[in-house]
Amino acid sequence: MQAQNSMAQDMLFPEGTTDPPEQQEQHATVIMYGNDPATISASTRDFSVGSAPSEYDPETAPASAKQRAAKEERNRLGKRETTAILCLRIVVLSLLIVLAASTSASIYFWVQASDFEAFVSGFDFYSKLVQERFNNAIERKLSAVDSLSVIYTSHALQTGDRFPFVTVPDFEYKGSNARITGDTVMTFYLPYITNETRVAWEEYTQDNGSYLVQSWREEQRQKRIQDAKYGLETPELTGFGQEALDSGVLSDGERRPPGHIWFADGNNSGMERDETLEAPYFPVWQMTPLLPPEVDLVNLDMSKYEFLSGALSNTLATGEASLDIVTDLVTSAEGEDSDAAVFDLLIQSGQYRHQTEHYEGDPLSSLIYPVFDNFGRNKAVVGVFFSTLYWRFLLSDILPEGIVGMVCVLENSFGQLYSYVINGDEAVFLGQGDLHDGLYDDIGMEVTIDIAKHLERASQPETRTFTSVDLNDDYLNYKLHVYPSEAFEAIYSTGEAQTDAVGVGVIFAVVIAIFVVYDCCVQRRQRIVMDRAVKATAVVSSLYPETVREQIINDGGNDVVNKSRQIAFTRKAVEKRNGGCAPPIATKHPNCTVYFADLAGFTKWSSSREPEQVFQLLEALFKEFDAAALRRGVFKVETIGDCYMAVTGLPMEQEDHAIRMAKFANDCQHKLEQITAELTATLGEGTDDLALRTGMHSGEVTAGVLRGEKGRFQLFGDTVNTASRMESNGIPRKIQVSQTTADALILEGKESWLIPRKEKVVAKGKGEMQTYFLHVKDKSQSASNSSATMSLNGSKLELSHRGLH
């Protein structure tokens, strides 16, 4: 071990340098492989030792030194091929590739155009289908509600009952027939009550309230009979519906006695007469489906709901049907869920009771249809039917299975927008606003359905009944916009465009392959020679700077290059050069900064670790150092054990060599702290105690290659020795620089980076030296500001200093 350490020391410290042995040992730690010391090979470096870039560019930097060297050498040797033959090969190959690409692209775009045409045709067909079925659904709903309006008017005329005191018998049958025919969730009859008729109406409901309970029981019996006919079991209520039934929702757990007109505003549940309500009143009377007695809505004044009041007033004034604004019910009663609960109970009580769908708080709108006192011209509105347009149900069962992605945007003249997507027989609520893909606006793919205009156009003697009323659009009108989506377009994407294009491409690829194989056979010998030359040169490229590499290659003589066209850096050639056939490979660089860094405490730490752990630390650490060197434009010379050596100012001159090295040294200090902290858990306690002792010196450097067995690129000169002294006499976790390096930094305006060392350093062969500790203020790292005063070369410098190590 001592002999091996002595060998490493001799590499770094020429004769005449006598540092303490324990410090020299830290510089020359040698990792053993068997019985041979393994010097750090340049082939293990992570970057090329060619001319260093000013800043690391990840877009242009090659993946490794060998890859870059191989690429450069292949380009250099390729120029020596016959120009005519090379051009001919390029022209033929280019023509084949262009022909293949153009043919494949033509076929691809032609098939794509066919797919797009099918997509446009499909959208045209299914958008018309949506339009037709949506309009039919609206017409059915209006027709069903009109039939109930006729029933009420006809019953009053036949019995002589005076409005509003009219109750239609067997409404559980008549109402359910209209509800199912119109495919609606619910329909309520709301008589028109004034202040003059309010008292009489409340007395009327008290006298006839028991009829509603009997009607509910009959409807329940009919549902059980119907379910048994189809082998179904009448389902129990769940979700909002069961919650409404359990709690009574609007009656505080008790059945409210019918009689008073009321409004559930949180202060009044109808138990007492509410004198604050103002006429007109539209209380709930008969309904379909009927709700259980525990959920009593009788005499609930619907005109006080915001989502109904406008349509009620409009119908009362015009005698026409009206649609009101969209509501989600969840927030309609000041955040309470009572309205949503009742609506979900209505869904589960009607024809949808066997479906698993429940009310999800998505939008619905109110339809108000007038009831008249007679069928003549002088008829007056005496009540209304209130029904809902539950848009999600309304858009369901429109498209066939497999047709998905038709986006529908519901819009009304109040500016409300809601989006749905129709997937087969299911409609899914997407959310509030226009959520369709705007891409399809540019190609004009939109279909708009105007509900009021459609009903007006469809109003013909063949389709319109005597008693039908118009849908008034002066107050509010709805439109439905239909768009395609990527999912819908994907239905018509056959994939044949890619298949056909690839097929043509394969045919041309075979032709190109035949051409390439033929060319390869012709050029086989030349390729073999070229590959061997490239591989040999790549090794040299990873070991030496570009200028040194060219000199090594050229020293082999034209006889080697021209006769065999391969580069052989063999022992025989080395011996020939050492005999004086070639000049030494050495250059002098006047302005350089040399960097030495050593791990303080590494010898003790490594003695208690496994070899794998030692290498894990060094590889992780030096990999980060190499990356920092590449980024800063620093030239890595070598590593010996835990010692890292680098230089700036060569092989290409760098005016800011001192600043580059200062920033690099600062990067290395931070990287060591980061890596040791991360590896402490893996490598054991004490790992984070390792510290980097760093030294830097600037001056003239001689660089070159000592040709021989395992020749390598080395640095020589007093600058190298002084930099080593800066490191060996340094302090762990400090960056010590010489007076010369400090002067170079001052010339660059970096006085604030320097802190004079209080005591002078006594270096062997140098005597006393004034040194400085470096504290780099780099934009890429957060550095603290400080103030201190120092004297350098007889002049006083004001420095910022705060929180320095």
C-alpha positions in Angstrom: 0.0 0.0 0.0 2.9 2.4 0.8 4.6 1.7 -2.5 1.4 2.3 -4.4 0.7 5.6 -2.5 4.3 6.7 -3.3 3.6 6.1 -7.0 0.5 8.2 -7.0 2.4 10.9 -5.0 5.1 11.0 -7.6 2.5 11.7 -10.3 1.1 14.7 -8.5 4.1 16.0 -6.6 7.4 16.2 -8.6 10.7 16.0 -6.9 11.3 18.9 -4.5 7.8 18.9 -2.9 7.6 17.6 0.7 4.2 17.9 2.1 3.4 16.0 5.3 2.9 12.3 4.4 -0.6 12.2 5.9 -1.7 15.0 3.5 0.1 13.5 0.5 -1.6 10.2 1.2 -5.0 12.0 0.9 -4.0 13.2 -2.6 -2.7 9.8 -3.8 -5.2 7.3 -2.5 -5.1 4.4 -4.9 -8.0 2.0 -5.5 -6.7 -1.5 -5.8 -7.8 -4.2 -8.4 -6.1 -7.4 -7.3 -2.4 -6.6 -6.9 -2.2 -3.8 -9.6 -2.9 -0.1 -8.8 -5.6 1.2 -11.2 -4.8 4.6 -12.4 -7.9 6.7 -13.3 -8.4 6.2 -17.0 -9.6 9.1 -19.1 -12.0 6.7 -20.8 -14.1 6.7 -17.6 -14.8 10.4 -17.9 -18.3 11.6 -18.6 -17.3 14.2 -21.2 -14.8 14.8 -23.9 -11.5 16.5 -23.2 -11.7 18.4 -26.4 -12.0 22.1 -26.5 -14.2 23.1 -23.6 -17.4 25.1 -24.4 -18.0 28.4 -22.7 -21.3 27.1 -21.3 -22.9 23.7 -21.4 -25.7 23.4 -24.0 -27.8 20.2 -23.4 -29.2 20.4 -27.0 -25.7 20.2 -28.6 -23.7 18.3 -26.1 -23.1 14.7 -27.1 -24.1 11.9 -24.9 -20.5 10.8 -24.2 -17.0 11.5 -25.3 -16.7 8.3 -27.4 -19.9 9.1 -29.3 -18.7 12.6 -30.1 -15.2 11.4 -31.1 -16.7 8.7 -33.3 -19.0 11.1 -35.0 -16.2 13.6 -35.6 -13.8 11.0 -36.9 -16.4 9.4 -39.2 -17.0 12.8 -40.8 -13.3 13.4 -41.2 -12.5 10.1 -42.8 -15.7 10.2 -44.9 -14.4 13.2 -46.8 -11.7 11.1 -48.3 -14.1 8.9 -50.2 -14.5 9.4 -53.9 -16.8 12.3 -54.4 -18.6 11.1 -57.5 -19.5 7.7 -56.0 -20.6 9.2 -52.8 -22.8 11.8 -54.6 -24.3 9.1 -56.8 -25.3 7.0 -53.8 -26.8 10.0 -52.1 -28.8 11.0 -55.1 -30.2 7.5 -55.7 -31.1 7.0 -52.1 -32.6 10.4 -51.8 -34.8 9.8 -54.9 -36.0 6.6 -53.5 -36.8 8.1 -50.1 -38.6 11.1 -51.6 -40.6 8.9 -53.9 -41.5 6.6 -51.0 -42.5 9.6 -48.7 -44.5 11.4 -51.4 -46.4 8.2 -52.4 -47.1 7.2 -48.8 -48.2 10.7 -48.0 -50.5 10.9 -51.0 -52.2 7.7 -50.1 -52.5 8.7 -46.4 -54.1 12.0 -47.1 -56.5 10.5 -49.7 -57.7 7.9 -47.2 -57.9 10.6 -44.5 -60.0 12.7 -46.8 -62.3 9.7 -47.3 -62.6 9.2 -43.6 -63.4 12.9 -43.0 -66.0 12.8 -45.7 -67.7 9.9 -44.0 -67.4 11.7 -40.6 -69.2 14.8 -42.1 -71.8 12.6 -43.6 -72.3 10.7 -40.4 -72.6 13.9 -38.4 -75.2 15.3 -40.8 -77.3 12.1 -40.5 -77.1 11.7 -36.7 -77.5 15.4 -36.0 -80.7 15.4 -38.0 -81.7 12.3 -36.0 -81.1 14.2 -32.7 -83.0 17.1 -34.0 -86.0 15.0 -35.1 -86.2 13.0 -31.9 -85.7 15.9 -29.6 -88.4 17.9 -31.3 -90.7 14.9 -31.2 -90.1 14.6 -27.5 -91.0 18.2 -26.9 -94.2 17.8 -29.0 -95.2 14.7 -27.0 -94.8 16.5 -23.7 -96.9 19.5 -24.9 -99.5 17.2 -26.3 -99.7 15.1 -23.0 -100.1 18.2 -20.9 -102.7 19.6 -23.3 -104.8 16.5 -22.8 -104.8 17.0 -19.0 -105.8 20.7 -19.6 -108.7 19.5 -21.7 -109.7 17.0 -19.1 -109.9 19.7 -16.4 -111.9 22.1 -18.6 -114.3 19.4 -19.8 -114.9 18.1 -16.3 -115.8 21.6 -15.0 -118.2 22.2 -17.9 -119.9 18.8 -17.5 -120.3 19.0 -13.7 -120.9 22.7 -13.5 -118.1 23.1 -11.0 -116.8 26.6 -10.8 -113.0 27.2 -11.0 -110.9 27.0 -9.0 -113.0 24.5 -7.0 -112.5 21.7 -9.4 -111.1 18.2 -8.7 -110.9 15.6 -11.5 -111.8 12.1 -10.4 -109.5 9.1 -11.1 -106.6 11.5 -11.7 -104.2 8.7 -10.7 -105.2 7.1 -14.0 -105.6 10.1 -16.2 -102.5 11.8 -14.9 -100.3 8.8 -15.2 -101.4 8.1 -18.7 -100.5 11.6 -19.7 -97.2 11.5 -17.8 -96.1 8.3 -19.4 -97.2 9.3 -22.9 -95.4 12.6 -22.6 -92.3 10.8 -21.0 -92.1 13.4 -18.3 -91.1 13.0 -14.6 -94.0 14.8 -13.0 -97.0 17.1 -13.6 -98.8 19.3 -11.0 -102.1 21.0 -11.4 -101.9 24.6 -9.9 -105.3 26.5 -9.7 -105.2 30.2 -10.0 -106.1 31.7 -6.6 -106.7 35.4 -5.9 -107.1 37.2 -2.6 -110.9 37.0 -3.1 -110.9 33.2 -3.5 -108.2 32.3 -1.0 -110.3 31.7 2.0 -112.9 29.6 0.1 -110.1 27.6 -1.5 -108.5 26.8 1.8 -111.9 25.6 3.1 -112.3 23.6 -0.1 -109.0 21.8 0.3 -109.8 20.9 3.9 -113.1 19.3 2.9 -111.5 17.3 -0.1 -108.0 16.6 1.2 -108.8 13.0 2.1 -109.4 12.2 -1.6 -105.7 12.7 -2.3 -104.8 10.0 0.2 -107.2 7.6 -1.4 -105.9 8.4 -4.8 -102.3 7.8 -3.7 -103.2 4.4 -2.2 -104.9 3.4 -5.5 -101.9 4.4 -7.5 -99.6 2.3 -5.3 -101.9 -0.7 -5.8 -101.9 -0.2 -9.5 -98.0 -0.1 -9.5 -97.8 -3.3 -7.6 -100.2 -5.0 -10.0 -98.2 -3.7 -13.0 -94.9 -4.8 -11.5 -96.3 -8.3 -10.8 -97.4 -8.6 -14.4 -93.9 -8.2 -15.6 -92.3 -10.2 -12.9 -90.9 -7.2 -11.1 -90.8 -6.3 -7.5 -91.9 -2.8 -6.5 -88.6 -1.2 -5.4 -88.0 0.4 -2.1 -87.3 4.1 -2.2 -83.6 5.1 -1.9 -81.4 8.2 -1.9 -83.1 11.6 -1.8 -86.5 9.9 -2.2 -86.2 7.7 0.9 -84.8 10.7 2.8 -87.9 12.8 1.8 -90.2 10.0 2.9 -88.4 9.4 6.2 -88.2 13.1 7.2 -91.4 14.4 5.7 -89.2 17.1 4.1 -91.7 19.9 4.0 -93.8 19.0 7.1 -91.2 18.7 9.9 -91.8 15.0 10.2 -95.6 15.4 10.6 -98.2 15.4 8.0 -99.3 19.0 7.5 -103.1 19.4 7.7 -104.3 20.6 4.3 -105.9 24.0 4.3 -103.5 26.9 4.3 -101.7 28.2 1.3 -98.0 28.1 2.3 -94.5 28.4 1.1 -91.5 26.6 2.6 -89.2 29.5 3.1 -87.6 28.1 6.3 -89.9 30.1 8.6 -93.3 28.6 7.7 -94.2 25.0 7.0 -97.9 25.7 6.5 -99.0 24.8 10.0 -100.5 28.3 10.3 -101.9 30.8 7.9 -99.2 32.9 6.4 -100.5 36.5 5.9 -97.3 37.6 4.3 -97.9 35.8 1.1 -99.2 38.0 -1.7 -101.6 37.1 -4.6 -101.7 35.7 -7.1 -101.3 32.2 -5.7 -100.7 28.9 -7.6 -101.0 26.2 -4.9 -100.4 22.5 -5.6 -103.6 20.5 -5.9 -103.7 17.3 -7.9 -100.4 15.7 -9.2 -98.9 12.8 -11.0 -97.2 10.7 -9.7 -98.8 11.0 -6.3 -96.5 11.4 -3.3 -97.0 9.6 0.0 -99.0 11.4 2.7 -95.7 11.9 4.6 -94.6 14.2 1.9 -97.5 16.6 1.6 -97.2 19.3 -1.0 -100.9 20.3 -1.1 -101.3 24.1 -1.2 -97.6 24.8 -1.6 -97.6 28.1 -3.5 -95.3 27.4 -6.5 -95.5 31.0 -7.7 -93.0 32.0 -5.1 -90.3 29.9 -6.6 -87.9 32.0 -8.8 -87.6 29.3 -11.4 -91.4 29.3 -11.9 -92.6 32.8 -11.2 -91.7 34.3 -14.6 -93.3 31.6 -16.6 -96.5 31.6 -14.5 -96.9 35.4 -14.9 -96.3 35.1 -18.6 -98.8 32.3 -19.1 -101.4 34.2 -17.0 -101.0 37.3 -19.2 -100.8 35.7 -22.6 -102.7 32.4 -22.3 -99.8 30.6 -24.0 -97.5 27.9 -22.7 -94.2 29.2 -21.3 -90.8 27.8 -20.4 -88.9 29.2 -17.5 -85.2 29.4 -16.5 -82.9 26.4 -15.9 -82.5 25.4 -12.2 -80.6 22.6 -10.5 -83.0 22.5 -7.5 -80.1 21.8 -5.1 -79.5 25.5 -4.5 -83.0 26.7 -5.3 -84.2 26.8 -1.7 -81.3 28.8 -0.2 -78.9 25.8 -0.3 -81.3 23.3 1.2 -81.8 19.9 -0.5 -85.6 19.7 0.0 -86.5 20.5 -3.6 -84.0 18.1 -4.9 -85.2 15.4 -2.5 -88.8 15.8 -3.6 -87.8 15.7 -7.3 -85.8 12.5 -6.8 -88.8 11.0 -4.9 -91.0 11.8 -7.9 -88.5 10.0 -10.2 -88.7 6.9 -8.0 -92.5 7.1 -7.7 -93.3 7.1 -11.5 -92.4 5.1 -14.5 -88.7 5.3 -13.9 -88.9 3.5 -10.6 -87.1 0.4 -11.9 -84.1 2.4 -13.3 -81.0 2.9 -11.2 -80.8 6.6 -12.1 -81.5 9.2 -9.6 -81.6 12.9 -9.7 -78.0 14.2 -9.7 -78.5 17.9 -9.3 -78.3 18.5 -13.0 -80.4 21.1 -14.8 -84.1 21.0 -15.5 -86.6 23.6 -16.7 -90.3 24.3 -15.9 -93.1 24.1 -18.5 -96.3 26.0 -17.6 -99.4 25.1 -19.7 -102.7 27.0 -19.2 -106.0 25.6 -18.2 -109.1 27.5 -19.4 -112.6 27.9 -18.1 -114.1 27.0 -21.5 -113.3 26.2 -25.1 -114.6 29.3 -26.6 -112.9 32.4 -27.8 -113.5 34.4 -24.6 -111.8 31.8 -22.5 -109.8 32.8 -19.4 -106.8 31.2 -17.6 -108.1 29.6 -14.4 -105.1 27.4 -13.6 -102.0 25.8 -15.1 -100.2 22.5 -15.3 -96.7 22.6 -14.1 -94.4 20.0 -15.7 -90.6 19.6 -15.9 -88.3 19.3 -18.8 -85.6 17.1 -17.3 -83.0 17.7 -20.0 -80.9 14.6 -19.3 -83.9 12.3 -19.7 -85.0 14.3 -22.7 -81.7 13.7 -24.5 -81.6 10.0 -23.7 -82.7 7.2 -26.0 -82.0 9.3 -29.1 -78.9 7.7 -30.7 -78.4 4.0 -31.4 -75.9 2.0 -29.4 -72.3 2.6 -30.5 -72.8 6.1 -31.7 -71.1 8.3 -29.1 -69.7 11.8 -28.6 -72.6 14.0 -29.8 -72.2 17.2 -27.7 -75.4 19.2 -27.1 -75.3 22.7 -25.7 -78.5 24.0 -24.2 -79.0 27.8 -24.5 -81.8 30.1 -23.5 -82.4 33.7 -24.1 -81.5 34.5 -20.5 -77.9 33.5 -21.3 -77.8 30.2 -19.5 -75.6 27.5 -21.1 -75.4 23.8 -20.2 -73.6 21.1 -22.0 -74.4 17.4 -22.4 -72.8 14.5 -24.4 -75.0 11.8 -25.9 -73.5 8.3 -25.9 -75.9 5.9 -27.5 -79.1 5.8 -25.5 -77.5 7.7 -22.5 -77.0 11.4 -22.0 -74.4 12.6 -19.6 -74.3 16.1 -18.1 -70.9 17.7 -18.7 -71.4 21.0 -16.8 -72.4 24.6 -17.0 -71.2 26.6 -20.0 -70.5 25.8 -23.6 -68.1 22.9 -23.3 -68.0 21.7 -26.9 -64.7 21.4 -28.8 -64.2 24.7 -30.7 -62.1 22.9 -33.3 -65.3 21.9 -35.1 -66.5 25.5 -35.3 -63.9 26.2 -37.9 -65.3 23.6 -40.3 -68.9 24.7 -39.7 -70.2 21.6 -38.0 -73.1 22.8 -35.9 -76.8 22.2 -35.9 -79.1 24.5 -33.9 -82.6 23.5 -32.8 -84.9 26.4 -31.9 -87.8 24.9 -29.9 -90.4 27.7 -30.4 -89.6 28.1 -34.1 -89.8 24.4 -34.7 -93.2 24.2 -33.0 -94.4 27.1 -35.1 -93.3 25.5 -38.3 -94.7 22.1 -37.3 -98.1 23.6 -36.5 -100.3 22.2 -39.2 -103.9 20.9 -39.4 -102.6 17.4 -39.7 -100.7 17.6 -36.4 -102.3 20.4 -34.2 -105.3 19.7 -32.0 -108.2 22.2 -31.5 -107.1 23.0 -27.9 -103.4 23.3 -28.4 -101.8 26.6 -27.4 -98.6 28.2 -28.8 -95.3 28.1 -26.9 -94.6 31.7 -26.1 -91.0 32.8 -26.9 -91.2 36.5 -26.0 -90.5 35.8 -22.4 -87.9 33.0 -22.8 -86.8 30.7 -25.6 -84.5 27.7 -25.8 -82.1 26.5 -28.4 -80.2 23.3 -28.6 -76.8 23.3 -30.4 -75.4 20.0 -31.6 -71.7 19.4 -32.2 -69.4 16.5 -33.0 -66.5 15.5 -30.8 -63.3 13.6 -31.1 -65.1 10.5 -29.8 -67.7 10.8 -32.5 -65.0 11.5 -35.2 -63.1 8.4 -34.0 -66.1 6.2 -35.1 -65.3 7.1 -38.7 -61.6 6.8 -38.4 -61.0 3.4 -40.2 -57.2 3.4 -39.6 -56.8 2.4 -43.2 -54.9 5.7 -43.9 -52.0 4.6 -41.7 -52.2 1.0 -42.9 -52.2 1.8 -46.6 -49.4 4.4 -46.2 -47.3 2.0 -44.2 -47.9 -0.7 -46.8 -46.6 1.5 -49.6 -43.8 2.6 -47.3 -42.8 -1.1 -46.7 -42.6 -1.7 -50.4 -40.3 1.2 -51.0 -38.4 0.2 -47.9 -37.7 -3.2 -49.4 -36.4 -1.5 -52.6 -34.3 0.8 -50.5 -33.1 -2.1 -48.5 -32.0 -4.0 -51.6 -30.1 -0.9 -52.7 -28.5 -0.5 -49.3 -27.5 -4.2 -49.2 -26.0 -4.0 -52.6 -24.1 -0.9 -51.7 -23.0 -2.5 -48.5 -21.6 -5.5 -50.3 -19.7 -3.2 -52.7 -18.3 -1.1 -49.9 -17.8 -3.9 -47.4 -14.1 -3.7 -47.3 -14.1 0.1 -47.0 -16.7 0.0 -44.2 -14.7 -2.4 -42.2 -11.6 -0.3 -42.5 -13.6 2.8 -41.7 -15.2 1.3 -38.6 -11.9 0.1 -37.2 -10.3 3.5 -37.8 -13.3 5.2 -36.1 -13.1 2.9 -33.1 -9.4 3.4 -32.7 -9.8 7.2 -33.0 -12.7 7.3 -30.6 -10.5 5.9 -27.9 -7.9 8.5 -28.6 -10.5 11.2 -28.7 -11.7 10.3 -25.2 -8.2 10.5 -23.8 -6.8 13.7 -25.2 -7.9 17.2 -26.3 -8.6 17.7 -29.9 -5.3 19.4 -30.8 -3.3 16.7 -29.0 -5.4 14.0 -30.7 -4.7 15.3 -34.2 -1.0 15.5 -33.4 -0.9 11.9 -32.2 -2.8 10.7 -35.3 -0.7 12.7 -37.7 2.5 11.5 -36.1 1.7 8.0 -37.3 2.8 9.1 -40.8 1.1 9.0 -44.1 2.2 5.5 -44.6 -0.2 4.4 -41.9 -3.2 6.4 -43.0 -2.9 6.1 -46.7 -1.9 2.5 -47.1 -4.1 0.9 -44.5 -6.6 3.8 -43.8 -6.6 2.8 -40.1 -5.1 4.4 -37.1 -3.0 2.1 -34.8 -1.7 3.6 -31.6 0.5 0.6 -30.7 3.4 0.1 -28.5 5.7 -0.2 -31.6 4.6 3.3 -32.8 5.2 4.7 -29.3 8.7 3.3 -29.2 9.4 4.8 -32.6 8.3 8.2 -31.5 10.3 8.0 -28.3 13.3 7.3 -30.5 13.1 10.8 -31.9 11.0 10.3 -35.0 8.4 12.7 -33.8 8.6 15.9 -31.8 7.2 15.9 -28.2 3.5 16.6 -27.8 3.5 19.5 -25.4 2.2 23.1 -25.3 2.5 26.0 -22.9 -0.6 27.8 -21.7 0.2 31.2 -20.1 -3.2 31.9 -18.4 -4.7 28.9 -16.5 -6.3 28.2 -13.2 -5.6 24.8 -11.6 -7.9 23.1 -9.2 -7.2 20.4 -6.6 -9.9 19.0 -4.3 -9.5 16.2 -1.7 -12.0 14.5 0.6 -11.0 15.2 4.2 -11.5 12.1 6.3 -11.9 9.8 3.3 -9.0 7.5 4.3 -10.5 6.8 7.7 -14.0 6.6 6.3 -13.1 4.2 3.4 -11.2 1.8 5.7 -14.5 0.8 7.4 -16.5 0.5 4.2 -17.0 -2.2 1.6 -15.4 -1.5 -1.8 -18.8 -1.2 -3.4 -19.7 1.5 -0.9 -16.5 3.4 -1.6 -17.1 3.3 -5.3 -20.7 4.2 -4.9 -19.7 7.5 -3.1 -16.9 8.4 -5.5 -18.9 7.6 -8.7 -21.9 9.7 -7.4 -19.6 12.6 -6.4 -17.4 12.7 -9.5 -20.3 12.3 -11.8 -21.7 15.6 -10.4 -18.3 17.2 -10.6 -18.0 16.2 -14.2 -21.4 17.6 -15.0 -20.5 20.9 -13.3 -17.2 21.0 -15.2 -19.0 20.5 -18.5 -21.5 23.2 -17.6 -18.8 25.7 -16.5 -16.4 25.0 -19.4 -13.8 23.4 -17.0 -11.3 20.8 -18.3 -11.1 17.7 -16.1 -7.6 16.4 -16.0 -7.9 13.3 -13.9 -8.9 11.7 -10.6 -6.6 9.7 -8.3 -8.5 8.1 -5.5 -10.5 10.8 -3.8 -8.5 13.6 -5.4 -10.0 15.6 -8.3 -7.9 17.7 -10.6 -9.2 20.2 -13.2 -8.0 23.2 -15.1 -9.4 26.2 -17.0 -7.6 28.2 -19.7 -6.7 25.2 -21.9 -6.8 23.6 -24.4 -8.5 26.8 -25.6 -7.8 30.2 -24.0 -10.4 31.5 -21.6 -10.1 35.1 -20.4 -12.4 34.4 -17.5 -10.5 31.2 -16.4 -10.4 32.3 -12.7 -14.1 33.1 -12.5 -15.0 29.8 -14.2 -12.9 27.8 -11.8 -14.2 29.7 -8.8 -17.8 29.0 -9.8 -16.9 25.3 -10.4 -15.3 25.0 -7.0 -18.3 26.5 -5.4 -20.6 24.0 -7.3 -18.4 21.1 -6.1 -18.7 22.2 -2.4 -22.5 22.3 -2.7 -22.7 19.0 -4.6 -20.6 17.2 -1.9 -22.9 18.4 0.9 -26.0 17.3 -1.1 -24.6 13.9 -2.1 -23.2 13.0 1.4 -26.5 13.9 2.9 -28.5 11.8 0.5 -26.1 8.7 0.9 -25.8 8.8 4.7 -28.7 6.5 5.1 -27.2 4.0 2.6 -23.5 4.3 3.4 -23.8 4.7 7.1 -23.1 7.3 9.7 -20.0 9.5 9.2 -20.7 9.9 5.5 -22.0 13.4 5.9 -18.9 14.3 7.9 -16.8 14.1 4.8 -15.6 17.5 3.7 -14.0 18.9 0.6 -10.7 20.6 1.0 -10.1 22.8 -2.1 -7.1 24.7 -3.5 -6.7 26.9 -6.6 -3.8 28.7 -8.2 -3.5 30.6 -11.5 -0.5 30.9 -13.8 1.4 29.3 -16.6 0.9 25.6 -17.2 2.7 23.1 -19.5 0.4 20.4 -20.9 1.2 17.4 -23.0 1.4 13.7 -23.4 4.2 11.5 -22.1 4.1 8.9 -24.8 4.6 5.4 -23.8 2.8 2.6 -22.3 -0.6 3.9 -21.1 0.3 7.4 -22.1 -2.0 10.1 -20.8 -2.6 13.9 -20.9 -0.8 15.6 -18.0 -0.1 19.1 -16.5 3.3 20.3 -15.3 4.8 23.4 -13.8 4.9 25.5 -10.7 1.3 26.4 -11.0 0.3 22.8 -10.6 2.5 22.4 -7.5 1.2 25.6 -5.9 -2.4 24.6 -6.5 -1.7 21.4 -4.8 -0.2 23.3 -1.8 -3.3 25.5 -1.7 -5.3 22.3 -1.2 -3.0 20.5 1.2 -2.7 23.5 3.4 -6.4 24.3 3.2 -9.3 23.8 5.6 -12.1 21.3 5.0 -15.3 23.0 3.6 -13.2 25.9 2.4 -11.9 27.0 -1.0 -8.4 28.4 -0.6 -6.9 30.4 -3.4 -3.5 32.0 -3.9 -2.6 35.6 -4.3 -2.3 35.2 -8.0 -5.8 33.7 -8.4 -7.2 36.5 -6.1 -5.6 39.1 -8.3 -7.2 37.6 -11.4 -10.6 37.6 -9.7 -10.1 41.3 -8.6 -9.4 42.2 -12.2 -12.7 40.7 -13.1 -14.5 42.8 -10.5 -15.0 39.9 -8.0 -13.4 41.5 -4.9 -16.5 40.6 -2.9 -15.8 36.9 -3.4 -12.5 37.0 -1.4 -11.9 36.8 2.3 -8.2 37.0 3.5 -7.0 34.1 5.6 -5.9 35.5 8.9 -2.7 33.5 9.2 -0.2 33.1 6.3 0.4 29.7 4.9 3.8 28.2 5.0 4.3 26.0 1.9 7.3 23.8 1.2 9.4 25.4 -1.5 7.3 28.6 -1.3 7.7 30.0 2.1 5.0 32.2 3.6 2.0 32.9 1.3 -0.9 35.2 1.7 -4.0 33.1 0.8 -7.7 33.8 0.6 -10.9 31.9 1.1 -13.4 32.0 -1.7 -17.1 32.7 -1.2 -18.7 32.8 -4.7 -21.9 34.9 -5.1 -23.4 33.0 -8.1 -26.8 33.8 -9.5 -27.5 30.1 -9.8 -27.2 29.6 -6.0 -28.5 31.6 -3.1 -25.6 33.4 -1.4 -25.9 35.7 1.5 -24.6 39.2 1.6 -22.1 40.4 4.1 -19.7 43.1 4.9 -16.0 42.9 5.9 -12.9 44.9 5.2 -9.7 43.4 3.8 -6.4 44.7 2.5 -5.0 43.1 -0.7 -1.7 44.1 -2.4 -1.6 47.3 -0.3 -5.1 48.5 -1.2 -8.2 48.2 0.9 -11.3 46.5 -0.5 -14.8 46.7 0.9 -16.3 43.2 0.9 -19.8 42.0 1.6 -19.8 39.2 4.1 -22.6 37.6 6.1 -23.0 34.0 7.1 -19.8 32.8 5.5 -18.5 29.4 6.5 
